Every structure is written in C-alpha cells, then in structure tokens.
C-alpha cells in the first residue's frame, strides 16, 4: 500500500508497530530539544510556538522531566 508516496507495510500489525516506534523516537527527540531549549534560556512560550502547541501543553508534558534534570 502507498499513502502519499510513502510505502506502508501491507500488514497492519507491521504498520502500527512502525508508527509506535516513530512516536517513541519523536518523543525522545522532542524531549532532548526541549531540554536544550530550556538550558539555552528559551521560555515555555517560545518552545510551544516552535512545536505548534500551547504553552500549557508543552509545560505539562515536559516540566517535571526538565526540573528533575536540573537537580
């Protein structure tokens, strides 16, 4: 099957496993980028704008981990 010029595995189990793996990778990359941005002095509002989400959403998702990393 091809979706917008992207080859998708025919077996839904394989396709969904790939989606899960990509989400986990995206979460790790996002976490590292947010941590770096905070270290560089970015505000939650700046990070939220860059990610296309609200300040509240990005703060809720990352604040605890960022605070733990600082300690």
Phi, psi and omega in degrees: 000143178237129178239116181046052178065018176247126178284128179245135178305143179294325181279119180305326179298318178293318180297315181291325176297320177296318178299315178300316179296319179295321178296317179297319178295315179300320179297319179293317179295316178299315179301316179295319180293320178295315178301316179295317180298316178298316178299327180275003176093010178292150174272164176299325180295319178295317179296315180301316180298317180297327181271349180075032178230178178279159177299320180297319181296314182290324178294315179300320184286325191242345188301315183298315181294320180294317179296319179296321180294330180288329183285000000 
